[in-house]
Amino acid sequence: MALKSTIFKANVQIADIDHGYYADHALTLARHPSETDERMMVRLVALSLQAHQLQDLCGGDATLSFGAGLSDPDEPDVMLTDFTGRKRLWIEVGQPEEKPLLKACSKADQVVLYVFASSGEVWWKTMQNKLIKPTALEIWRIPSSASQELAQLAERSMQLQATIQEGALMLSNGSHTVTIECERWK
């Protein structure tokens, strides 16, 4: 019998001072049995960091949602889809192979990858030359110490505040705050 995903609910208040985006998001995250709390929370961070694109790319006329992620390798971890069905933003987390990233670049206007594991630098050294060409691809590094700290915020029901200022994200549950400063690799 296959294991089922664990459902998490998160109410996230996003205050993106850098982009002038302020909104509350009621989110449902399905954590795949093979997914860690760390990876699930990185997906939530990726959504928070890119939520301003709802307004910037689509003028508010779009849907920002979690994809099937680990359950379906042909779906993104997070996606922004406008009301015509066009994928405006495809967000991945982790260290994917080259082919799925290039395929994503052909399916969406923009692809953003957040690398977070401690082996990220090794992955980047092997992938850097392979990923030069796609101009629609951005790659960001989340420090592994910060991503590991995110796992402490994971609860089945979460009330979170995400504040983005001067490129840094502060994610807080009221008693614990994790600060993330991403480094742009591409």
Secondary structure, DSSP 8 states (H G I E B T S, - for coil): -----EEEEEEEEEEETTTTEEEEEEEEEEE-TT--HHHHHHHHHHHHHHTTHHHHHHTT-EEEEE--GGG-TTS-SEEEEETTS-EEEEEEES---HHHHHHHHHHSSEEEEEE-STTHHHHHHHHGGGGSS-TTEEEEE--HHHHHHHGGG--SEEEEEEEEETTEEEEE-SS-EEEEE-EE--
